[in-house]
Amino acid sequence: MSDDYYDSLEKYGVDNKKDIMIPYLFSSQELDYKDREVTGDVTNTHHVAVEFDKRYVNKVMNRISFYHFHNLKKYIPLLKSREQFLGENWLNLYNRTVYAIVPRSMTKDDLRPNEKLKILEAYFMDVAKKIKAGYNKRRGTNKFIGYPIKEYITNYRKRVPNYDTSRILMDTNPQKVQRFEMKEDYFVYDSAIINQTEKQLIDRIGERVNEFKEQYSDVYLIRMDENMHRESAKNHQLKLHQFGYDHNEIRLEGFQPDFILYLKNADFIVQIFIEPKGRDMEEEQWKEDLLLYINEQEAEIMFEDETEDVKIKGVKFYTMNDGRNTIKQIGEIALGRAFKGLSVQEL
């Protein structure tokens, strides 16, 4: 990508049209402790407008070294000045309202100058993070490249974490990571260091292996450990990247799906990308969107080797107890129908 491509913050994945919402834990000692607690479901909070002038903005930008112009220019080559960055064609800050999410007992008049600075600083830090992630000389395309599996599937480097069992209910936590022995031929490792959600996915795929084998001679579930090639060029080669248009959110960093279901028969190969998810789903929704976008753009997808006997597909996040009907979707893709004997819950 040339520098001329980056002519707006939209190209970096930064929205400059909507009003700005900043979660903020109010720290004033005049408020009762319970009033100062902002819970995860935000039932005891509301939005208040943050009133500020250019002095606040200049102070925040001076505090954060990213916004010193010589540095900002590295990531936004077309920028002429910091003032231009704040204008309508870029951050558009003065044409939008900044809201702080605060306890219900608060009003906008309760916000002190130093707290307004903290709120603005939180926003500018978030924008800086997105700009740095979005300024990428490469973008995804509709051309997919195949790599030899034997060169990319390597032994595990992951270790089982040492949890403090006094603070977490180990048996009921779907994110608990441990080693499981895997004796089934369809799984490509003899053990797996995974969490409970991932283990449940593997088991549910295993329950359908015989149905897959009615149509495919080769059936394998491949675990793509994120640590396999972290320090090598291969780490980037295995990632999926957004391509095309009409994405709800622009993300350029790419990601590596945790599992690939590999199915082969005499006519073609199907590879289904699967991503189990137990948390941060809203933050990582773009990954699921990309997996489904691959299906929608099947006619536009090309392969570097110009092969016609490979199909790649994506499915919704697999969540605990299959809350998004991912297993049903896998059956429809791989078999052209739902699996036999699906439970009411899975349907």
C-alpha positions in Angstrom: 0.0 0.0 0.0 1.3 3.5 -0.9 1.2 6.4 1.6 -1.5 8.0 -0.6 -3.9 5.3 0.4 -4.0 6.6 4.0 -6.1 9.7 3.3 -8.5 9.3 6.2 -8.7 7.7 9.6 -11.3 5.3 8.2 -8.4 3.6 6.4 -6.9 2.9 9.8 -10.1 1.4 11.2 -10.9 4.5 13.3 -14.5 5.8 13.2 -14.7 9.7 13.1 -18.4 10.0 12.6 -20.1 8.6 15.7 -20.1 10.3 19.2 -17.3 9.0 21.5 -18.1 6.8 24.5 -15.4 6.5 27.2 -15.9 4.1 30.2 -14.7 5.9 33.2 -14.3 4.8 36.9 -15.1 8.0 38.8 -12.6 8.5 41.6 -14.0 11.4 43.6 -13.9 10.7 47.3 -17.1 12.6 47.8 -19.1 9.7 46.3 -20.1 6.7 48.2 -17.9 3.6 47.4 -20.8 1.8 45.8 -21.5 4.8 43.6 -17.9 4.7 42.4 -18.2 1.1 41.3 -19.1 0.7 37.6 -20.1 -2.9 37.1 -19.7 -5.0 34.0 -23.3 -4.8 33.1 -23.3 -1.0 33.5 -26.7 -1.0 35.2 -25.7 1.6 37.7 -24.2 4.0 35.1 -25.2 6.6 32.5 -23.6 8.8 29.9 -22.6 12.4 30.6 -21.2 14.8 28.1 -17.6 16.0 28.7 -17.2 19.7 28.1 -13.7 20.8 27.1 -11.8 23.2 24.9 -8.6 23.1 22.8 -6.4 23.6 25.9 -7.4 20.2 27.1 -6.8 18.6 23.8 -3.4 20.2 23.4 -2.4 19.1 26.9 -3.3 15.5 26.2 -1.5 15.4 22.9 1.6 16.9 24.5 1.4 14.2 27.2 1.3 11.3 24.8 4.5 11.1 22.7 2.6 9.4 19.9 0.9 12.7 19.1 4.1 14.7 18.9 4.0 15.8 15.3 7.2 14.2 14.1 6.0 10.9 15.3 2.4 11.3 14.2 3.7 12.1 10.7 5.4 8.6 10.5 2.0 6.9 10.7 -0.1 9.6 8.8 2.3 10.7 6.0 -0.3 13.0 4.4 -0.8 15.0 7.5 0.4 18.7 7.4 -0.1 19.6 11.1 -1.6 18.5 14.4 -4.4 21.0 13.9 -5.3 19.3 10.7 -5.4 16.0 12.5 -8.1 17.3 14.8 -10.2 18.7 11.8 -13.2 17.3 10.0 -11.3 15.2 7.5 -9.4 13.3 10.2 -10.4 12.9 13.9 -13.3 15.3 13.5 -13.2 15.8 17.3 -15.0 19.1 17.6 -18.0 18.0 15.5 -18.7 15.0 17.9 -19.7 14.7 21.5 -17.5 13.0 24.0 -19.4 11.0 26.6 -18.1 9.5 29.8 -19.8 6.4 31.2 -20.1 7.2 34.9 -22.2 6.3 38.0 -25.8 7.5 37.9 -25.2 9.8 40.9 -22.9 11.9 38.8 -23.6 14.8 36.5 -21.4 16.5 34.0 -20.7 19.3 36.5 -19.1 16.8 38.8 -16.2 16.2 36.3 -13.1 18.1 37.5 -10.5 19.3 35.0 -8.0 16.6 35.8 -10.7 13.9 35.3 -11.7 15.4 31.9 -8.0 15.1 31.0 -8.0 11.5 32.0 -11.1 10.8 29.9 -9.7 12.5 26.8 -6.4 10.7 27.4 -8.1 7.3 27.4 -9.7 8.1 24.1 -6.5 9.4 22.5 -4.6 6.4 23.7 -7.2 4.1 22.1 -7.0 6.0 18.8 -3.2 5.9 18.8 -3.3 2.1 19.3 -5.7 1.7 16.3 -3.6 4.0 14.1 -0.4 2.0 14.8 -2.2 -1.2 14.1 -3.9 0.2 11.0 -0.8 1.6 9.3 0.3 -1.4 7.4 2.1 -1.5 4.1 0.3 -4.7 3.2 -3.4 -5.6 3.0 -5.2 -8.8 2.6 -6.3 -9.9 -0.9 -8.6 -12.5 -2.3 -5.6 -14.7 -3.3 -5.0 -17.6 -0.9 -1.6 -19.4 -0.7 -1.2 -23.0 0.2 1.6 -24.3 2.3 2.8 -27.9 3.0 1.2 -29.0 6.3 4.2 -31.0 7.4 6.3 -27.8 7.4 3.8 -25.9 9.5 2.4 -28.3 12.1 5.1 -28.6 14.8 5.3 -29.8 18.4 3.6 -27.8 21.1 5.5 -25.1 22.9 2.6 -24.1 25.1 2.8 -24.9 28.8 -0.1 -25.6 31.2 -0.5 -22.3 33.2 -0.1 -22.5 37.0 -3.4 -21.1 38.3 -4.1 -20.0 41.8 -6.8 -22.5 42.7 -7.8 -20.5 45.7 -9.1 -17.7 43.5 -10.7 -19.6 40.6 -13.2 -22.5 40.4 -11.1 -24.7 38.2 -13.7 -27.3 37.3 -16.3 -24.8 36.2 -14.1 -22.4 34.3 -14.4 -22.9 30.5 -11.0 -21.0 30.0 -9.1 -23.4 32.3 -6.2 -24.8 30.2 -4.8 -28.3 30.7 -3.3 -31.2 28.7 -5.6 -33.8 27.3 -4.5 -37.1 25.8 -5.9 -37.5 22.3 -5.9 -41.1 21.0 -8.3 -40.6 18.1 -6.8 -40.8 14.6 -8.8 -37.8 13.3 -6.9 -35.5 15.7 -3.4 -34.7 14.5 -1.7 -34.6 17.9 -1.4 -37.3 20.6 -2.2 -34.6 23.2 -3.6 -31.1 23.3 -3.0 -28.2 25.6 -6.4 -26.5 25.4 -9.2 -25.1 27.4 -12.6 -26.6 28.1 -14.3 -24.8 25.2 -11.7 -26.1 22.8 -11.9 -29.6 24.3 -15.7 -29.6 23.8 -15.3 -28.6 20.2 -12.9 -31.5 19.6 -15.2 -33.9 21.2 -18.2 -32.8 19.1 -16.3 -33.0 15.9 -15.2 -36.5 17.0 -18.8 -37.5 17.5 -19.4 -36.8 13.8 -16.3 -38.3 12.3 -18.2 -41.4 11.0 -20.6 -39.2 9.2 -17.8 -37.2 7.6 -16.2 -40.5 6.5 -19.4 -41.3 4.5 -18.3 -38.6 2.0 -14.6 -38.1 2.7 -11.7 -40.5 2.8 -9.5 -38.2 4.9 -10.9 -36.5 8.0 -8.5 -34.5 10.2 -8.9 -31.8 12.8 -5.8 -29.7 12.9 -5.0 -27.6 16.0 -3.1 -24.4 15.0 -1.3 -23.4 18.1 -0.6 -19.7 18.1 2.9 -20.3 19.5 4.0 -22.6 16.7 5.9 -20.0 14.7 5.7 -16.9 16.8 9.3 -15.8 16.1 9.4 -16.8 12.5 8.1 -15.5 9.1 5.7 -18.5 9.1 3.8 -16.8 11.9 2.5 -14.2 9.4 2.0 -16.6 6.5 -0.6 -18.6 8.3 -2.8 -15.6 9.2 -6.1 -14.7 7.6 -6.5 -11.0 6.6 -9.5 -9.0 5.6 -9.9 -8.6 1.9 -12.6 -6.9 -0.3 -15.0 -4.3 1.0 -18.1 -3.8 3.1 -16.6 -4.7 6.4 -18.2 -3.3 9.6 -14.8 -2.7 11.1 -11.4 -2.4 9.3 -8.8 -4.6 10.9 -5.4 -5.1 9.2 -3.5 -7.3 11.7 -4.9 -10.6 10.7 -5.3 -13.7 12.8 -4.7 -17.5 12.8 -7.8 -19.6 13.3 -7.3 -22.1 16.2 -8.5 -25.2 14.2 -8.8 -26.3 10.6 -11.1 -29.2 9.8 -9.5 -30.9 6.8 -11.8 -33.1 4.6 -10.7 -34.8 1.4 -12.4 -37.1 -1.1 -11.8 -38.1 -4.7 -13.1 -34.8 -6.1 -12.0 -32.0 -3.8 -10.6 -30.9 -0.5 -12.5 -28.8 2.0 -10.8 -26.8 4.8 -13.1 -25.3 7.4 -11.6 -22.6 9.7 -12.9 -22.8 13.2 -12.3 -20.4 16.1 -13.5 -21.3 19.6 -14.2 -18.3 21.8 -15.0 -18.1 25.5 -14.5 -14.4 26.1 -13.7 -11.0 24.3 -16.3 -12.0 21.7 -17.5 -8.4 21.1 -14.0 -7.1 20.8 -13.0 -9.9 18.3 -16.3 -10.0 16.4 -14.3 -8.9 13.3 -12.7 -12.3 13.2 -16.0 -14.1 12.9 -17.1 -11.6 10.3 -14.1 -12.4 8.3 -14.7 -16.2 8.5 -18.2 -15.8 7.3 -17.1 -13.2 4.6 -14.9 -16.0 3.1 -18.1 -18.0 2.4 -19.9 -15.0 0.9 -17.0 -14.2 -1.4 -16.4 -17.8 -2.7 -16.7 -16.8 -6.3 -14.0 -14.1 -5.8 -11.5 -16.3 -4.0 -8.4 -17.3 -6.0 -5.5 -19.7 -5.2 -1.9 -19.0 -6.0 -1.5 -22.5 -7.5 -4.7 -22.1 -9.6 -6.2 -25.2 -8.2 -9.9 -26.0 -8.7 -10.2 -28.8 -6.2 -9.9 -26.9 -3.0 -12.6 -25.1 -1.0 -12.1 -23.0 2.0 -14.9 -22.1 4.4 -15.4 -20.4 7.8 -17.9 -20.8 10.5 -19.2 -18.8 13.5 -17.3 -18.8 16.7 -17.7 -22.0 18.6 -18.9 -21.2 22.1 -19.4 -23.4 25.1 -22.4 -25.7 24.5 -22.5 -24.5 20.9 -24.5 -21.4 21.5 -24.1 -20.2 17.9 -25.0 -23.5 16.2 -21.5 -23.8 14.8 -21.6 -27.6 14.6 -24.8 -27.5 12.6 -23.1 -25.0 10.2 -20.1 -27.3 9.8 -22.5 -30.1 8.8 -24.2 -28.0 6.3 -20.9 -27.0 4.7 -19.3 -30.4 4.7 -22.2 -32.6 4.1 -24.9 -30.4 2.6 -27.2 -31.2 5.5 -27.4 -31.2 9.3 -25.8 -34.0 11.2 -27.8 -37.0 12.1 -29.1 -37.1 15.6 -28.4 -33.5 16.5 -29.9 -32.7 19.9 -32.5 -30.1 20.3 -30.0 -27.8 21.9 -27.6 -28.1 19.0 -30.4 -27.4 16.5 
